[in-house]
Amino acid sequence: MSRLKRIIGVAPDQLRSLGFDRKALPWYRDLALATICSFALVGGVGNVANWNASSFDLRIGLLMLGIASACGLLSPNRLLIWSVAFWFLAFRGLVALLFEETIQAVSVTIVAGLLAYALLRLAVRGEREELKANKHPH
């Protein structure tokens, strides 16, 4: 059993399917884009979802959502970028739900969690199809 699998419970092949490779420069690009996208998505949703937001807050929120979209579109590994961003948003929504208990926090947590789960299922299904194609070449 590899050290990585013991630590996080995921096989290295599964991580490679999401683009994880410490020796490759694109991994660090995707990590930076995922971080920027995550914080921009949280800030954008936070500003746009506010019921009493001023026009300035709405413009800032839309700008941040635009930055998040640009980060997601710049990388060829979009699945990783959006997965990380939606998991981060779901976790942030869960924290807000625990402290604020508002309908906005509930809706953000549910929607972001479902989107993150759907992206994870896509990654797993893609990995399974790739493994089947490698086992049975035509």
Order of alpha helices (4+ residues) and beta strands (2+ residues): alpha-alpha-alpha-alpha-alpha-alpha
